[in-house]
């Protein structure tokens, strides 16, 4: 049952096996977190996993009772649903309700590889029966601790909290009864997720207040928030606005407790190099504007009229930015960098062929495609 739960919790990422086919650089953004990350797709995968487990038992000449088969099925279903729920919590997003609703939903609350959540597994160092499994869990936790300490991205108070919580969770596994220790691990995971959720709401409220105060004539389309790993106090974000025919994307860094962690001690994860313009607004003790990018509102729509790859990319891009001229034109999602990485396209002339399978996902920024009648 444990193996079924572990496999099930990773099963939706099976789409990584085929994202390298059919569309080159577009394959990842169109197909990853695609059909296997929907409720229908994930549950279908859980059924296949359940059947595979029963076949394996039969091959080993083992007989599972009806209750045991039910527990195996429950482990697989719990695993795939937990994967979808955790993917929802970050700013990448999922679209779980296909084919009934094909839009993206975003949690904007938990870092995609949150170190604190791994501490919930610390009791397993003492609870697992296999020595090999215990060693693997211990090595994983040690590697995460080294990354938190050595990366230089996490402010000192957050590092202290991380280490103390890790010791507490190890003590739970060592000194408490197995059922209680396991409950502590689950409570740790739920509590950390809740803390980041509340912190995300506070960061969004602070960003909205700053936007209304400093850019009163601009319309807000979206705000994207990501916490610093292992630190619910420090947040990086993008404020997506429009004014006078211009799309403006402003990058911001926020400290929810500037008296404890100064916003300049919040280092975040800098996926976007400082290539933009200065933000014409004042920074405060808990909020610093890093840079901004701007473009004419109709630019993407005009490109999409002749380039199918632009239309396809816009089914993923949440903070789209198009820049350059002629053969140097590019389109990127500023959440993940500019002109580099998986979330960027070089727009060649003549346009490249539409040699990728279509997907039904609704564009996060549909108004940018409609402003000039693109795609009609």
N, C-alpha and C positions, 0 to 999 in steps of 0.2 A: 504494500500500500504506500509506503514511504517513497519507493522508487516511482510509482505511478504519479504521486503528487509532485515529485521533483521534475519528472519529464513533462507532466501537464503544465507546470508553471513556466516552462520554457517553450512549449509547443507552438504558441502563436508566432514565435520568431522563426518558424520554419520558412516563412516567406523570404528569408535571407538566402535560401538555397536557389531561388530563381530570379532574384533582383538583378543578376548580372546578364540576363538575357532580354532581348527585345527592346532596344531603345537607348543603349549606351548610358550616358550620365543621367538620363531621365528615369531609368528603371528604378533606381533606389527611391527617389522621392514619390514616384507614382505607385510603386508596388509594396514597399516596406510599410508596415502598419496598415496593410490593405485588407484583403478579404479574410486572412487568418486572424485579424484583430477586430473582427466583428463578432457579435454574439452568435450569429448563425454559424459562421466559420469556425469559431473557437469551440462551440459545442459539438459540431461535427467532428472536429479533431479529437475531442474528449471521447466520443463514441468509438472512433477508430482505435484510440489508445486502450480503451476498455476491452475491445475485441482482441487486440494484440496481447494484452495481459492474460486473457483467458486462453488464447492459443498457446502462449508460453507455458502456462500451468499444465495444459493438456500434454504438451510436448515433454514436460518433465514428469509426466504421469502423476500429477497432483490433482486433487479434487477440492474445489472451493465450494463451500456451502452457499446457499442463497444470500445469507447475511454477509458473508465475506465478499461475494460478488458486488453486493450493494455498496459496501465500504470502498471497494476498489473504484467503482464508478464515481462515488462521491469524491474520492481523492482527486481523480482526473478532472472532474467538473470544477471543483474548488480551485485547483491549480490554474486552469485556463482563465477562469473569471478573475482570480487574483491578479494575474498578469495584465488583463485588460484594465482593471481598476488602478493598478500602479502606473501603467502607461498614461492613463488619463490625468494623473496628478501633475505631470510636468508640462512644459510649454510646447512640446512637439505636437501633442494632441492625438486623438483617435477619432474614428467615426464608427462607433459600435453598432448603430441601429440600421445599417444597410440590410435590405434594400428599401426600408420604409422611410428612412431619413438619411441622406448621404452627406450631410454637413459634418464638419469637424467640431469637436468639443475639446476644450482645454482646461486643465486644472490650475496651471500657473502657480503651483505651490511647492513642489518637491523637485530637487535636482535629479536629473535623469539617472545618476549613479550615486545616490545619497549615502555617504558613509555611515551616518547615524543609524540608518535602518539595518545595516549589517550587524550592529551590536545586538539586535534582537536575537540573533542566532548564537550569541556567545554561550548560553547555557548548554548548547549541544556539545561543547567541548567535553562535558562531563556526562551527558545523557546518552549519547550514541553508543551502541554496543560494539561496533567495529572500531578497532584501534586506528586503522587506516582512515576511516571517516572522521574520527576525532582529530587526527593530525592534519587532515586537509582543512577542516574548519578552523583550527588554530592557526595554520599558516595563512589562510585567507584573511583572518582578522588581523594578524600581525602585519601583513602587507598593506592593508587598508590604513592601519595606524601609522605605518611608516610614511605612506603617501600624505596623510593629513599633516604629519609633523614636518615632512621635508619639502612639500610643495611650496610652502611660503604663501599660500593663498588664504589661509584661515587665520583670523585674528586670535591673539593669545587667549582671551577669555573663553572663546568657543573651543579652542584646543583643550583647555583645562576641563571644561564640561564634558567633552568627548572622552577624555581619558578616565575621568571619574565614573562616568556612566558605564564605560567598558569594564572597569573593575567591579562595579556593583553587579552587572549582569553575569560576570564570571563567578562571583560569590554566590549568586542565586543558584547557578548550576551546581556549584560545589557543595553547598550546605543545605539547600531546601529539597524537599521531596520532589521526585521527577515531575509529577503532575503540577505541583505549585510552580516549579522552575519553568516549566513549559508555559504555564499561564502568565508568568512574569515576562517571558519573551514576547508573547502575543500582545500583552498590555503595553510593552515598550514600543512595539511597532505601531500600534494604534495611537498611542500617546504622541509619538514623534510626528506621525502624519497629521494629527489634529493640531499640534503646535505650529507646524508649517502652514497648515490651512488658515489658521487664525492670523498668523503673521503675514500671509499673502493678502488677506483682506485689509489689514492695517496698512501695508505698503501701497495697495491700490488706492485706498482712501487718501493717503498722503500725496500720492502722485496726482490724483484728480484735483485735489485742493491746489497744488502748485500749478497745474495746468490752467485751471480757471482763473487763478490770480495773475499769472504771468503772461498767458496767451488768451485773453478774454474773447478775441474775435475769431478764434480757430475752432473748427469742429473736430471733436475727438471721434475717431473711428475704432481705435483699438488701443489697448495697452498690454504689453507682454512682460511678464515678470518671471524671474528665475533667481532662486536664492544662491548664495555662496555655499558650496558643499560644507556640510557639518555646521552650518551657521544660520539659524532662522532670523538673526538680527539684520544681516547684510543682504541687500537685494540689488540685482541689475535689472534694468527694464528698457523697453522701447515705448515711447509715446507716439502714436500714429495719428497725425492731424492733417487737416486740409484748410487752406485759406487762400482766397483770391486766385484760384486756378492752379495752386501749387500743392503738391503732396509733400509733407514734411515729417521725417522720422527722427525723433530726438532720443538719444541714448542717455540714460540716467542711472545714477547709483544712489541707493538709499540706505541709511542706518536707522532702524526703528528706535534704538536706544543710544543716541549720540553721546550721552554722558558716560556710557559704559564702553562703547566701541565707536570711536570717531569715524565719520563716513570716509575719511581719507585712509583709515586703516582697513576699510573694506576693499579687498583686492579683486574679488569676483573671478570670473573666468573670461578673459578677454579674447573672444572669438573674432572681434572686429578691430582691426588696427586703426589707429587714429588718422583716418584718411578724410574725414568729413570737415565741416565748417564749425566754427565756434557757435554755441547756442547764445542768442541774444537775450539772456536772462540771468538773474543773480542766483548763485548757489547759496544754500543755507547750511546751518550746522548739521542737519540730518539729510541733506539732499544736494547732490552735485550733478550738474549737467556736463556730460562728457563731450558730446559732439552731435551734429545733426547732418542729415542728408536731405536734399530736396530735388524735386523734378516736376515738370509740368504734369498736371492731372491726366491729360490725354495721351501721354507718351506711351504707356503700356498698351492702351487700346489701339493706337496706331500700329504698333509693332505686331499685336495679335491679329490684325486684319490680314497679314501676309505670312505670318510664321506660326505654324501649328504647334511648334515646340514652346512658344511663349504661352499660348492658350493652355497647353498641358501643364506647364510649370506653374501657372496661376491656380491650378487645382490643388496646389500644395502651399504656395508662398503666402505667408501671413504678414510679413513686413517686406513687400517687394520693392526693389530699387533697380531702375534701369539707367545705365550710364554709358559713356563713351560715344564715339561717332564712327560711322562707316563700318569697316571691318573690325574695329575695336569695340563694338557695342557688346554690352554684357547685361545680364539680368541675374539678380541674386536675391536671396531671402536674408535680410540683415540679421535675423536670429542666429545665423550660422556662418557669417563672414561675408566678405566682399571679394568677388572675382577669384575665389579659391574654394576648395572643398566640394562636398557633394551637392550643396544647395546653391549652385551658380551655373550659369549657361553662357557660353560664348555665342553670340548671335552673328552668324556668318551671312555673307551675301554672295551668291543667291542662297535663300534659306535651305537648310538641310531637309531631307525627306521626312515624312511622317511615318517612320518605320518602327513604331512602338504601339503596343496594344492599348486601346482606350480604357479609361477607368471612369466610374460614375461619380467621383467625389466632387462636391460642390466647392467652388472657389471661395476661400476665406474673404477675399476682397472683390466681390462681383461687380461693384460699382466702377472699378477701374477698367473693366472690360466693356462696360456698356456706354462709357462716356463718349465714344466715337462710333458706336455701333459695331464693335468688333465681334467677330464670330457669328454674325447673322447671315 
